[in-house]
Amino acid sequence: PIVLAQKTFTHQDNLKYPFEERGLQFGDGIYEVIRIYDGSYYLLKEHVDRLFRSADAVKINLAATKEEITDLLLQLLEKNKMTGDGKVYLQVSRGSAPRDHVFPQGIPANMYAYAQDLPRNLENLQKGVSVITQPDVRWENCYIKSLNLLPNVLAKQEAKEHGCYEAILHRDDLVTECSSSNIYMVKDGDIYTHPATNRILHGCVRMRVEQFANDLSISFNENGFKQEDLFTADEVFLSSSTSEVMPVTMIDNKQVQDGTPGPITRKLQAAYENDAN
Ligand code: PDD
């Protein structure tokens, strides 16, 4: 496999970082996960835009334009002869320097990206998934796609240990998002989700879900909803670049209605398929 390292390409075995690397030592960096269908990026512009928003928010100098990064990401697919479904992971840390909380001066950010095959999760997309609920113990800047993922990792692991696919997070009573996806419920034909504030990651797929809802004349309500609402919802689904539009059919061991994906979720899944192909 060929990886992007800074602004050049190399075999992944040549990618070596010193142990004093700020991504490793402080989680001092940002990342993106971008979906690939049939060898082409889906929502590439949205991901590159968000990368720049994250970089600005944490004062990392990317030392590249959006056009340059877009071009490098396109070359990455070509060099790996990607033709099927996959994903690209792109990470930028503040750089390598002797460990000090204060930003080092005059060193470049460390950027790398790699592409991997990732088949669509067709069985889960068809049947839906089970999830648990967990308190959202993260910081106040969840709109930044930061490398600091320990609370997300712990929540997802808790889900796994309960035989579940994801953890729905709630801050006090209000449902925010999941450990690595956005969350929605449907009640009386309307979609409800947390507003795109600093408390959630503004998902690229979430932006498309809003557009699909508008196209389908389904109301997309961003006033949020409560944890207890999950248990009386008509439908629940989550979204992300890797999960797409994923039906949630069981929450904390309780079925969502009859435990099968609902009609609005199905319409949004169809809109997604249409958009991504
Ligand atoms: N996760 N919320 C969180 C906390 C996320 O980590 C993600 C993405 C999303 C959905 O964002 P998008 O629609 O842009 O993929 C929401 C990626 C896939 C990951 O960390 O692997």
Residues whose N, C-alpha, C, O or C-beta is under 5 A from the ligand:
A	BS01	PDD	V33 E177 C178 S179 S180 S181 N182 L201 H202 G203 C204 V205 R206 S239 S240 S241 T242
